[in-house]
């Protein structure tokens, strides 16, 4: 399978689907396409909702593409890579549409950031989560603000400082990352379809203003996330990070 990112439009709904060979881990090219698609959709006055989904059954998103991380040799190159995650989170935040994530499987690191930035997230009970960045010698600097906004500081600390642990979908729902969890994928998809039908009937201006209200009190993230992308890019080149990533790749 080759990596892909596809945007489709159907009435008031835009569906953004991505897929990559290794558990839907995201290389910079796919990240860039996803951010560009969302920025384009945000300018369409007919679109009320955006659905983010990935291919396959077992993994929603494994976060950053580790092979690409290992290929990065310069700090600025690392900053640019991590800023693609920042750009995507900012595009979700700034979109006037309600963004829904469909989480059919496990989510790690940057994948969890996408879920946390979304306005609604629905998952199966197979959709465990993990913040593994510390194992990689880095840290969840770019995705952290979106996750902490949903979970609160204590739960975010718990996730961050237990990078080897998987947390259940029920735990994620209890801490605000999932809105509902379903035993089977078909039930989740039926619920999402019904929710899309419901929300599509509401006023687009009202939905946009509600989204603004939900983000009230949050700081301006543009420069903040850029700075954090620089921190990740710098740590990526440390000996600890290189050794950690090589060890993971050999498994």
C-alpha positions as CSV (number, residue, x, y, z in Angstrom):
1,X,0.0,0.0,0.0
2,X,1.2,3.5,-0.8
3,X,0.6,6.5,1.4
4,X,-2.3,8.7,0.5
5,X,-4.5,11.6,1.6
6,X,-7.8,12.2,-0.1
7,X,-10.5,14.8,0.4
8,X,-14.0,14.2,-0.8
9,X,-17.0,16.6,-0.6
10,X,-20.7,15.5,-0.3
11,X,-23.2,18.3,0.4
12,X,-22.3,19.9,3.7
13,X,-19.7,17.2,4.6
14,X,-16.0,17.1,3.7
15,X,-14.3,13.8,4.4
16,X,-10.5,13.7,4.9
17,X,-9.1,10.2,4.7
18,X,-5.5,9.2,5.0
19,X,-3.5,5.9,5.0
20,X,0.1,4.9,5.2
21,X,1.7,1.4,5.2
22,X,2.9,1.3,8.8
23,X,-0.2,1.7,11.1
24,X,-1.1,5.0,9.4
25,X,2.1,6.7,10.7
26,X,2.3,10.2,9.2
27,X,5.2,11.3,6.9
28,X,5.7,15.0,6.2
29,X,4.1,14.7,2.7
30,X,0.8,13.4,4.0
31,X,0.8,15.9,6.9
32,X,1.3,18.7,4.4
33,X,-1.6,17.5,2.3
34,X,-3.9,17.1,5.2
35,X,-3.2,20.6,6.4
36,X,-3.6,22.1,3.0
37,X,-6.9,20.2,2.5
38,X,-8.3,21.5,5.8
39,X,-7.2,25.1,5.0
40,X,-9.0,24.8,1.7
41,X,-12.2,23.4,3.2
42,X,-12.2,26.2,5.8
43,X,-12.9,28.7,2.9
44,X,-15.9,26.8,1.6
45,X,-19.1,28.4,2.9
46,X,-21.2,25.3,2.0
47,X,-19.3,22.9,4.2
48,X,-20.6,22.5,7.8
49,X,-18.7,19.4,8.9
50,X,-15.4,17.7,8.4
51,X,-14.9,14.0,9.1
52,X,-11.3,12.7,9.6
53,X,-10.8,9.0,9.1
54,X,-8.0,6.6,8.3
55,X,-7.8,3.3,6.4
56,X,-7.7,-0.1,7.9
57,X,-9.2,-1.6,11.1
58,X,-6.5,-1.8,13.8
59,X,-4.8,1.6,13.9
60,X,-6.1,5.1,13.6
61,X,-2.7,6.7,13.5
62,X,0.7,5.7,14.8
63,X,1.9,9.3,15.0
64,X,5.1,10.5,13.3
65,X,6.7,8.3,10.7
66,X,9.8,7.0,12.5
67,X,11.7,6.2,9.3
68,X,11.5,9.9,8.3
69,X,12.5,11.0,11.7
70,X,15.6,8.9,11.5
71,X,16.4,10.5,8.1
72,X,16.4,14.0,9.5
73,X,20.0,15.4,9.9
74,X,19.5,19.1,10.5
75,X,17.6,20.9,13.3
76,X,15.8,23.2,10.9
77,X,14.6,20.1,9.0
78,X,13.3,18.6,12.2
79,X,11.5,21.8,13.1
80,X,9.8,21.8,9.6
81,X,8.7,18.2,10.1
82,X,7.1,18.9,13.5
83,X,5.6,22.1,12.3
84,X,3.5,20.1,9.8
85,X,1.8,18.6,12.9
86,X,1.4,22.0,14.3
87,X,-0.1,23.3,11.0
88,X,-2.6,20.4,11.0
89,X,-3.7,21.1,14.6
90,X,-4.0,24.8,13.9
91,X,-6.1,24.0,10.7
92,X,-8.5,22.0,12.8
93,X,-8.7,24.6,15.5
94,X,-9.2,27.5,13.0
95,X,-11.7,25.8,10.7
96,X,-15.1,27.3,11.0
97,X,-16.6,23.8,10.6
98,X,-17.2,21.2,13.2
99,X,-14.4,18.6,12.9
100,X,-15.2,14.9,13.8
101,X,-12.7,12.2,14.2
102,X,-13.6,8.5,13.5
103,X,-11.2,6.4,15.6
104,X,-11.4,2.7,14.6
105,X,-8.1,1.6,16.2
106,X,-5.1,2.6,18.3
107,X,-3.8,6.1,18.4
108,X,-0.3,7.1,19.3
109,X,1.4,10.5,19.7
110,X,0.5,12.8,16.9
111,X,-2.6,10.7,16.1
112,X,-3.8,11.5,19.6
113,X,-3.2,15.2,18.9
114,X,-5.5,15.0,15.9
115,X,-8.2,13.4,18.1
116,X,-7.8,16.0,20.8
117,X,-8.0,18.9,18.4
118,X,-11.2,17.7,16.9
119,X,-14.5,19.0,18.2
120,X,-16.1,15.5,18.4
121,X,-14.4,12.1,18.5
122,X,-16.1,8.7,18.3
123,X,-14.2,5.5,18.8
124,X,-14.4,1.7,19.1
125,X,-13.3,0.0,22.3
126,X,-10.2,-1.2,20.4
127,X,-9.0,2.5,20.1
128,X,-6.4,2.5,22.9
129,X,-4.2,5.5,23.2
130,X,-0.5,6.2,24.1
131,X,1.8,9.1,24.3
132,X,5.1,7.4,23.4
133,X,7.2,10.5,22.6
134,X,9.4,10.3,25.7
135,X,10.4,6.8,24.7
136,X,11.6,8.3,21.4
137,X,13.8,10.8,23.3
138,X,11.5,13.7,22.4
139,X,8.2,14.7,24.1
140,X,4.6,15.7,23.1
141,X,5.4,19.3,22.7
142,X,3.3,20.1,19.6
143,X,0.3,18.0,20.4
144,X,0.4,18.6,24.1
145,X,-1.7,21.8,24.2
146,X,-4.6,20.1,22.3
147,X,-4.5,17.0,24.5
148,X,-4.2,19.0,27.8
149,X,-7.1,21.2,26.8
150,X,-9.3,18.1,26.7
151,X,-7.9,16.0,29.5
152,X,-6.7,18.6,32.0
153,X,-3.2,18.8,33.4
154,X,-3.2,15.8,35.7
155,X,-4.3,13.3,33.1
156,X,-2.0,14.8,30.5
157,X,0.9,14.4,32.9
158,X,-0.1,10.8,33.5
159,X,-0.2,10.1,29.8
160,X,3.1,11.9,29.1
161,X,5.1,10.2,32.0
162,X,3.8,6.7,31.2
163,X,4.9,6.5,27.6
164,X,5.1,2.7,27.5
165,X,1.5,2.3,28.8
166,X,-1.6,1.8,26.7
167,X,-4.7,3.5,28.0
168,X,-8.1,2.0,27.2
169,X,-10.7,3.7,25.1
170,X,-12.9,3.9,28.2
171,X,-10.1,5.8,30.0
172,X,-9.9,8.2,27.0
173,X,-13.6,8.8,27.1
174,X,-13.6,9.4,30.8
175,X,-10.9,12.0,30.3
176,X,-12.6,13.9,27.5
177,X,-10.7,12.6,24.5
178,X,-13.6,10.5,23.1
179,X,-17.3,11.5,23.2
180,X,-18.6,8.0,22.9
181,X,-17.1,4.5,22.6
182,X,-18.7,1.6,20.7
183,X,-18.2,-2.2,20.8
184,X,-18.4,-2.6,17.0
185,X,-17.3,-0.4,14.2
186,X,-20.7,-0.6,12.4
187,X,-22.4,0.9,15.5
188,X,-19.8,3.7,15.6
189,X,-20.3,4.4,11.9
190,X,-24.1,4.4,12.2
191,X,-23.8,6.9,15.1
192,X,-21.5,9.1,13.2
193,X,-23.8,9.1,10.1
194,X,-26.7,10.1,12.3
195,X,-24.7,12.8,14.0
196,X,-23.7,14.2,10.6
197,X,-27.3,14.2,9.5
198,X,-28.3,16.0,12.7
199,X,-25.6,18.6,12.6
200,X,-26.0,19.2,8.9
201,X,-29.5,20.6,9.6
202,X,-28.3,23.3,11.9
203,X,-27.2,26.8,10.9
204,X,-23.6,27.0,9.7
205,X,-23.1,30.5,11.2
206,X,-24.4,29.2,14.6
207,X,-22.1,26.1,14.4
208,X,-19.1,28.4,13.7
209,X,-19.9,30.7,16.6
210,X,-20.3,27.7,18.9
211,X,-16.9,26.4,17.8
212,X,-15.4,29.8,18.6
213,X,-17.0,29.7,22.0
214,X,-15.6,26.3,22.7
215,X,-12.1,27.6,22.1
216,X,-12.5,30.7,24.2
217,X,-9.8,31.4,26.7
218,X,-7.1,29.4,24.7
219,X,-4.0,31.4,23.9
220,X,-2.9,32.1,20.4
221,X,-1.1,29.0,19.4
222,X,0.6,29.9,16.1
223,X,4.0,31.2,17.5
224,X,3.7,28.9,20.5
225,X,3.4,25.7,18.4
226,X,6.2,26.9,16.1
227,X,8.5,27.3,19.1
228,X,7.5,23.9,20.3
229,X,8.2,22.4,16.9
230,X,11.7,23.8,17.2
231,X,12.1,22.1,20.6
232,X,11.1,18.8,19.1
233,X,13.4,19.3,16.1
234,X,16.3,20.1,18.4
235,X,15.7,17.1,20.7
236,X,15.3,14.8,17.7
237,X,19.1,15.2,16.9
238,X,20.3,14.3,20.4
239,X,22.2,11.1,20.9
240,X,19.4,9.8,23.2
241,X,16.8,10.3,20.6
242,X,18.8,8.7,17.8
243,X,19.6,5.6,19.9
244,X,15.9,5.3,21.0
245,X,14.6,5.6,17.5
246,X,17.1,3.1,16.1
247,X,16.2,0.6,18.9
248,X,12.5,0.9,18.0
249,X,13.2,0.5,14.3
250,X,15.1,-2.7,15.0
251,X,12.1,-4.3,16.7
